[in-house]
Amino acid sequence: MNIKALMVLGALVGFASGIGFGVADGNPWPVILWRSSAAALISAILTRWWGRIWANSLRDALRQRQHQPAPTAVKTPVKP
């Protein structure tokens, strides 16, 4: 997944959760929008950070798998 798409997804989740918590707390709409915007920014930054770590780890795992030798079949002796 693209890092920008993860950042947008994080912002949407942060904004929606900010609105949800603000409405549940009974705050006025200007306060809800301000806090939701801050939550969107913070969650977008955290999602970008996590997405980069995840993508780098996935790339490293694929690189290690490519450089790993193919497993060989081991014949075990059959005891009578």
N, CA, C and O atoms as CSV, one atom per row, in Angstrom:
chain,resi,resn,atom,element,x,y,z
A,1,MET,N,N,0.847,-1.179,0.000
A,1,MET,CA,C,0.000,0.000,0.000
A,1,MET,C,C,0.889,1.238,0.000
A,1,MET,O,O,1.958,1.258,0.610
A,2,ASN,N,N,0.438,2.231,-0.674
A,2,ASN,CA,C,1.169,3.480,-0.795
A,2,ASN,C,C,1.184,4.219,0.546
A,2,ASN,O,O,0.188,4.218,1.270
A,3,ILE,N,N,2.309,4.843,0.872
A,3,ILE,CA,C,2.451,5.561,2.140
A,3,ILE,C,C,1.471,6.737,2.202
A,3,ILE,O,O,0.920,7.030,3.263
A,4,LYS,N,N,1.254,7.411,1.062
A,4,LYS,CA,C,0.311,8.538,1.052
A,4,LYS,C,C,-1.113,8.064,1.341
A,4,LYS,O,O,-1.875,8.741,2.032
A,5,ALA,N,N,-1.461,6.894,0.803
A,5,ALA,CA,C,-2.798,6.363,1.055
A,5,ALA,C,C,-2.965,6.011,2.536
A,5,ALA,O,O,-4.034,6.221,3.109
A,6,LEU,N,N,-1.909,5.477,3.150
A,6,LEU,CA,C,-1.977,5.182,4.583
A,6,LEU,C,C,-2.110,6.466,5.393
A,6,LEU,O,O,-2.826,6.502,6.394
A,7,MET,N,N,-1.425,7.514,4.964
A,7,MET,CA,C,-1.497,8.791,5.672
A,7,MET,C,C,-2.907,9.380,5.588
A,7,MET,O,O,-3.423,9.896,6.580
A,8,VAL,N,N,-3.524,9.306,4.423
A,8,VAL,CA,C,-4.890,9.795,4.261
A,8,VAL,C,C,-5.857,8.952,5.090
A,8,VAL,O,O,-6.771,9.488,5.716
A,9,LEU,N,N,-5.656,7.637,5.095
A,9,LEU,CA,C,-6.501,6.766,5.908
A,9,LEU,C,C,-6.367,7.102,7.388
A,9,LEU,O,O,-7.367,7.141,8.105
A,10,GLY,N,N,-5.148,7.343,7.850
A,10,GLY,CA,C,-4.928,7.730,9.236
A,10,GLY,C,C,-5.589,9.044,9.575
A,10,GLY,O,O,-6.138,9.203,10.665
A,11,ALA,N,N,-5.541,9.998,8.645
A,11,ALA,CA,C,-6.181,11.291,8.873
A,11,ALA,C,C,-7.696,11.141,8.964
A,11,ALA,O,O,-8.335,11.768,9.808
A,12,LEU,N,N,-8.263,10.317,8.101
A,12,LEU,CA,C,-9.711,10.101,8.149
A,12,LEU,C,C,-10.137,9.426,9.454
A,12,LEU,O,O,-11.141,9.800,10.060
A,13,VAL,N,N,-9.368,8.440,9.870
A,13,VAL,CA,C,-9.680,7.763,11.131
A,13,VAL,C,C,-9.552,8.733,12.303
A,13,VAL,O,O,-10.400,8.746,13.194
A,14,GLY,N,N,-8.496,9.541,12.304
A,14,GLY,CA,C,-8.310,10.516,13.373
A,14,GLY,C,C,-9.409,11.560,13.405
A,14,GLY,O,O,-9.887,11.925,14.479
A,15,PHE,N,N,-9.816,12.045,12.242
A,15,PHE,CA,C,-10.872,13.052,12.186
A,15,PHE,C,C,-12.203,12.467,12.644
A,15,PHE,O,O,-12.939,13.099,13.400
A,16,ALA,N,N,-12.506,11.256,12.181
A,16,ALA,CA,C,-13.765,10.624,12.574
A,16,ALA,C,C,-13.796,10.322,14.071
A,16,ALA,O,O,-14.821,10.514,14.725
A,17,SER,N,N,-12.694,9.859,14.603
A,17,SER,CA,C,-12.673,9.576,16.045
A,17,SER,C,C,-12.740,10.871,16.846
A,17,SER,O,O,-13.357,10.904,17.911
A,18,GLY,N,N,-12.116,11.939,16.353
A,18,GLY,CA,C,-12.211,13.236,17.018
A,18,GLY,C,C,-13.636,13.755,17.051
A,18,GLY,O,O,-14.087,14.278,18.070
A,19,ILE,N,N,-14.347,13.614,15.941
A,19,ILE,CA,C,-15.754,14.029,15.910
A,19,ILE,C,C,-16.584,13.149,16.841
A,19,ILE,O,O,-17.434,13.645,17.580
A,20,GLY,N,N,-16.336,11.856,16.801
A,20,GLY,CA,C,-17.096,10.942,17.650
A,20,GLY,C,C,-16.914,11.228,19.133
A,20,GLY,O,O,-17.884,11.284,19.887
A,21,PHE,N,N,-15.672,11.407,19.541
A,21,PHE,CA,C,-15.415,11.695,20.957
A,21,PHE,C,C,-15.933,13.080,21.350
A,21,PHE,O,O,-16.400,13.272,22.472
A,22,GLY,N,N,-15.852,14.039,20.435
A,22,GLY,CA,C,-16.344,15.377,20.732
A,22,GLY,C,C,-17.849,15.417,20.898
A,22,GLY,O,O,-18.367,16.066,21.806
A,23,VAL,N,N,-18.551,14.718,20.015
A,23,VAL,CA,C,-20.007,14.662,20.115
A,23,VAL,C,C,-20.417,13.912,21.376
A,23,VAL,O,O,-21.348,14.317,22.072
A,24,ALA,N,N,-19.714,12.814,21.667
A,24,ALA,CA,C,-20.039,12.035,22.865
A,24,ALA,C,C,-19.801,12.848,24.142
A,24,ALA,O,O,-20.495,12.661,25.141
A,25,ASP,N,N,-18.826,13.741,24.101
A,25,ASP,CA,C,-18.520,14.566,25.272
A,25,ASP,C,C,-19.437,15.785,25.380
A,25,ASP,O,O,-19.472,16.448,26.416
A,26,GLY,N,N,-20.179,16.077,24.308
A,26,GLY,CA,C,-21.113,17.195,24.328
A,26,GLY,C,C,-20.465,18.551,24.111
A,26,GLY,O,O,-20.986,19.565,24.576
A,27,ASN,N,N,-19.347,18.587,23.418
A,27,ASN,CA,C,-18.657,19.854,23.143
A,27,ASN,C,C,-19.363,20.630,22.037
A,27,ASN,O,O,-20.076,20.031,21.231
A,28,PRO,N,N,-19.180,21.951,21.978
A,28,PRO,CA,C,-19.729,22.724,20.856
A,28,PRO,C,C,-18.947,22.425,19.568
A,28,PRO,O,O,-17.800,21.980,19.610
A,29,TRP,N,N,-19.604,22.682,18.410
A,29,TRP,CA,C,-19.017,22.305,17.128
A,29,TRP,C,C,-17.674,22.960,16.822
A,29,TRP,O,O,-16.816,22.281,16.256
A,30,PRO,N,N,-17.431,24.209,17.147
A,30,PRO,CA,C,-16.094,24.761,16.866
A,30,PRO,C,C,-14.983,24.012,17.616
A,30,PRO,O,O,-13.895,23.807,17.078
A,31,VAL,N,N,-15.259,23.617,18.833
A,31,VAL,CA,C,-14.265,22.856,19.604
A,31,VAL,C,C,-14.088,21.461,19.004
A,31,VAL,O,O,-12.971,20.952,18.916
A,32,ILE,N,N,-15.189,20.856,18.596
A,32,ILE,CA,C,-15.124,19.520,17.988
A,32,ILE,C,C,-14.283,19.560,16.717
A,32,ILE,O,O,-13.432,18.693,16.516
A,33,LEU,N,N,-14.507,20.547,15.861
A,33,LEU,CA,C,-13.749,20.630,14.602
A,33,LEU,C,C,-12.272,20.911,14.842
A,33,LEU,O,O,-11.418,20.358,14.150
A,34,TRP,N,N,-11.961,21.763,15.816
A,34,TRP,CA,C,-10.568,22.056,16.134
A,34,TRP,C,C,-9.855,20.805,16.632
A,34,TRP,O,O,-8.762,20.484,16.164
A,35,ARG,N,N,-10.467,20.102,17.576
A,35,ARG,CA,C,-9.843,18.895,18.132
A,35,ARG,C,C,-9.795,17.769,17.110
A,35,ARG,O,O,-8.844,16.987,17.099
A,36,SER,N,N,-10.798,17.675,16.256
A,36,SER,CA,C,-10.789,16.653,15.208
A,36,SER,C,C,-9.680,16.910,14.199
A,36,SER,O,O,-9.052,15.971,13.709
A,37,SER,N,N,-9.437,18.174,13.890
A,37,SER,CA,C,-8.348,18.510,12.970
A,37,SER,C,C,-6.994,18.163,13.581
A,37,SER,O,O,-6.111,17.649,12.894
A,38,ALA,N,N,-6.835,18.441,14.854
A,38,ALA,CA,C,-5.585,18.081,15.532
A,38,ALA,C,C,-5.419,16.572,15.587
A,38,ALA,O,O,-4.316,16.061,15.395
A,39,ALA,N,N,-6.505,15.856,15.848
A,39,ALA,CA,C,-6.441,14.391,15.881
A,39,ALA,C,C,-6.111,13.831,14.498
A,39,ALA,O,O,-5.381,12.846,14.385
A,40,ALA,N,N,-6.648,14.456,13.447
A,40,ALA,CA,C,-6.348,14.013,12.082
A,40,ALA,C,C,-4.873,14.206,11.762
A,40,ALA,O,O,-4.256,13.329,11.159
A,41,LEU,N,N,-4.301,15.333,12.152
A,41,LEU,CA,C,-2.883,15.586,11.899
A,41,LEU,C,C,-2.003,14.586,12.642
A,41,LEU,O,O,-1.081,14.009,12.065
A,42,ILE,N,N,-2.291,14.389,13.904
A,42,ILE,CA,C,-1.465,13.479,14.710
A,42,ILE,C,C,-1.579,12.041,14.203
A,42,ILE,O,O,-0.570,11.348,14.073
A,43,SER,N,N,-2.790,11.597,13.921
A,43,SER,CA,C,-2.945,10.221,13.459
A,43,SER,C,C,-2.362,10.029,12.061
A,43,SER,O,O,-1.871,8.942,11.754
A,44,ALA,N,N,-2.401,11.048,11.208
A,44,ALA,CA,C,-1.781,10.935,9.885
A,44,ALA,C,C,-0.269,10.801,10.004
A,44,ALA,O,O,0.340,9.997,9.299
A,45,ILE,N,N,0.341,11.580,10.888
A,45,ILE,CA,C,1.791,11.492,11.088
A,45,ILE,C,C,2.179,10.137,11.667
A,45,ILE,O,O,3.163,9.534,11.236
A,46,LEU,N,N,1.414,9.658,12.638
A,46,LEU,CA,C,1.712,8.348,13.225
A,46,LEU,C,C,1.510,7.213,12.225
A,46,LEU,O,O,2.277,6.250,12.213
A,47,THR,N,N,0.486,7.325,11.390
A,47,THR,CA,C,0.240,6.290,10.384
A,47,THR,C,C,1.328,6.298,9.323
A,47,THR,O,O,1.724,5.238,8.838
A,48,ARG,N,N,1.819,7.482,8.952
A,48,ARG,CA,C,2.926,7.559,7.993
A,48,ARG,C,C,4.177,6.907,8.572
A,48,ARG,O,O,4.868,6.156,7.884
A,49,TRP,N,N,4.465,7.200,9.840
A,49,TRP,CA,C,5.626,6.612,10.506
A,49,TRP,C,C,5.502,5.089,10.559
A,49,TRP,O,O,6.445,4.375,10.222
A,50,TRP,N,N,4.339,4.595,10.983
A,50,TRP,CA,C,4.137,3.152,11.079
A,50,TRP,C,C,4.182,2.514,9.689
A,50,TRP,O,O,4.733,1.426,9.526
A,51,GLY,N,N,3.608,3.182,8.691
A,51,GLY,CA,C,3.597,2.634,7.339
A,51,GLY,C,C,4.989,2.497,6.752
A,51,GLY,O,O,5.277,1.533,6.043
A,52,ARG,N,N,5.851,3.459,7.044
A,52,ARG,CA,C,7.240,3.355,6.555
A,52,ARG,C,C,7.964,2.199,7.222
A,52,ARG,O,O,8.695,1.463,6.558
A,53,ILE,N,N,7.775,2.027,8.512
A,53,ILE,CA,C,8.403,0.901,9.218
A,53,ILE,C,C,7.884,-0.414,8.659
A,53,ILE,O,O,8.662,-1.337,8.419
A,54,TRP,N,N,6.588,-0.506,8.453
A,54,TRP,CA,C,5.973,-1.718,7.927
A,54,TRP,C,C,6.472,-2.029,6.518
A,54,TRP,O,O,6.804,-3.176,6.221
A,55,ALA,N,N,6.529,-1.022,5.650
A,55,ALA,CA,C,6.974,-1.226,4.267
A,55,ALA,C,C,8.444,-1.629,4.219
A,55,ALA,O,O,8.817,-2.503,3.437
A,56,ASN,N,N,9.282,-1.005,5.043
A,56,ASN,CA,C,10.701,-1.362,5.074
A,56,ASN,C,C,10.895,-2.786,5.587
A,56,ASN,O,O,11.736,-3.518,5.067
A,57,SER,N,N,10.136,-3.182,6.589
A,57,SER,CA,C,10.245,-4.541,7.116
A,57,SER,C,C,9.788,-5.560,6.089
A,57,SER,O,O,10.396,-6.622,5.955
A,58,LEU,N,N,8.728,-5.250,5.367
A,58,LEU,CA,C,8.245,-6.146,4.329
A,58,LEU,C,C,9.267,-6.275,3.208
A,58,LEU,O,O,9.503,-7.374,2.705
A,59,ARG,N,N,9.877,-5.153,2.814
A,59,ARG,CA,C,10.907,-5.180,1.780
A,59,ARG,C,C,12.110,-6.016,2.225
A,59,ARG,O,O,12.645,-6.800,1.441
A,60,ASP,N,N,12.534,-5.852,3.474
A,60,ASP,CA,C,13.661,-6.633,3.996
A,60,ASP,C,C,13.338,-8.121,4.030
A,60,ASP,O,O,14.189,-8.946,3.697
A,61,ALA,N,N,12.128,-8.470,4.428
A,61,ALA,CA,C,11.738,-9.878,4.475
A,61,ALA,C,C,11.731,-10.494,3.081
A,61,ALA,O,O,12.172,-11.629,2.900
A,62,LEU,N,N,11.236,-9.754,2.102
A,62,LEU,CA,C,11.240,-10.267,0.729
A,62,LEU,C,C,12.656,-10.406,0.192
A,62,LEU,O,O,12.964,-11.368,-0.511
A,63,ARG,N,N,13.519,-9.447,0.521
A,63,ARG,CA,C,14.907,-9.503,0.084
A,63,ARG,C,C,15.622,-10.707,0.713
A,63,ARG,O,O,16.392,-11.392,0.039
A,64,GLN,N,N,15.373,-10.961,1.979
A,64,GLN,CA,C,15.990,-12.106,2.649
A,64,GLN,C,C,15.488,-13.412,2.054
A,64,GLN,O,O,16.255,-14.364,1.911
A,65,ARG,N,N,14.216,-13.465,1.709
A,65,ARG,CA,C,13.656,-14.681,1.134
A,65,ARG,C,C,14.259,-14.958,-0.241
A,65,ARG,O,O,14.465,-16.117,-0.602
A,66,GLN,N,N,14.545,-13.904,-1.012
A,66,GLN,CA,C,15.130,-14.087,-2.338
A,66,GLN,C,C,16.564,-14.589,-2.250
A,66,GLN,O,O,16.996,-15.370,-3.098
A,67,HIS,N,N,17.306,-14.157,-1.240
A,67,HIS,CA,C,18.710,-14.543,-1.117
A,67,HIS,C,C,18.903,-15.825,-0.325
A,67,HIS,O,O,20.030,-16.296,-0.171
A,68,GLN,N,N,17.826,-16.387,0.173
A,68,GLN,CA,C,17.919,-17.621,0.945
A,68,GLN,C,C,18.009,-18.800,-0.027
A,68,GLN,O,O,17.275,-18.847,-1.014
A,69,PRO,N,N,18.916,-19.761,0.251
A,69,PRO,CA,C,19.007,-20.912,-0.651
A,69,PRO,C,C,17.736,-21.764,-0.575
A,69,PRO,O,O,17.048,-21.816,0.444
A,70,ALA,N,N,17.463,-22.420,-1.685
A,70,ALA,CA,C,16.268,-23.269,-1.746
A,70,ALA,C,C,16.441,-24.465,-0.812
A,70,ALA,O,O,17.536,-25.020,-0.716
A,71,PRO,N,N,15.382,-24.862,-0.131
A,71,PRO,CA,C,15.499,-26.017,0.767
A,71,PRO,C,C,15.706,-27.298,-0.034
A,71,PRO,O,O,15.105,-27.487,-1.092
A,72,THR,N,N,16.554,-28.161,0.479
A,72,THR,CA,C,16.828,-29.428,-0.179
A,72,THR,C,C,16.061,-30.532,0.525
A,72,THR,O,O,15.823,-30.480,1.732
A,73,ALA,N,N,15.687,-31.520,-0.248
A,73,ALA,CA,C,14.955,-32.640,0.315
A,73,ALA,C,C,15.930,-33.538,1.063
A,73,ALA,O,O,16.977,-33.911,0.535
A,74,VAL,N,N,15.579,-33.876,2.282
A,74,VAL,CA,C,16.430,-34.730,3.101
A,74,VAL,C,C,15.780,-36.103,3.167
A,74,VAL,O,O,14.623,-36.243,3.562
A,75,LYS,N,N,16.559,-37.126,2.767
A,75,LYS,CA,C,16.028,-38.481,2.826
A,75,LYS,C,C,16.381,-39.080,4.187
A,75,LYS,O,O,17.538,-39.094,4.607
A,76,THR,N,N,15.362,-39.563,4.843
A,76,THR,CA,C,15.607,-40.213,6.122
A,76,THR,C,C,15.591,-41.731,5.901
A,76,THR,O,O,14.731,-42.265,5.199
A,77,PRO,N,N,16.549,-42.397,6.507
A,77,PRO,CA,C,16.587,-43.846,6.329
A,77,PRO,C,C,15.386,-44.498,7.031
A,77,PRO,O,O,14.975,-44.094,8.119
A,78,VAL,N,N,14.858,-45.498,6.377
A,78,VAL,CA,C,13.702,-46.234,6.914
A,78,VAL,C,C,14.230,-47.430,7.685
A,78,VAL,O,O,14.988,-48.240,7.150
A,79,LYS,N,N,13.828,-47.539,8.941
A,79,LYS,CA,C,14.263,-48.670,9.763
A,79,LYS,C,C,13.249,-49.806,9.637
A,79,LYS,O,O,12.040,-49.595,9.727
A,80,PRO,N,N,13.781,-51.034,9.424
A,80,PRO,CA,C,12.847,-52.166,9.285
A,80,PRO,C,C,12.260,-52.619,10.595
A,80,PRO,O,O,11.463,-53.558,10.623
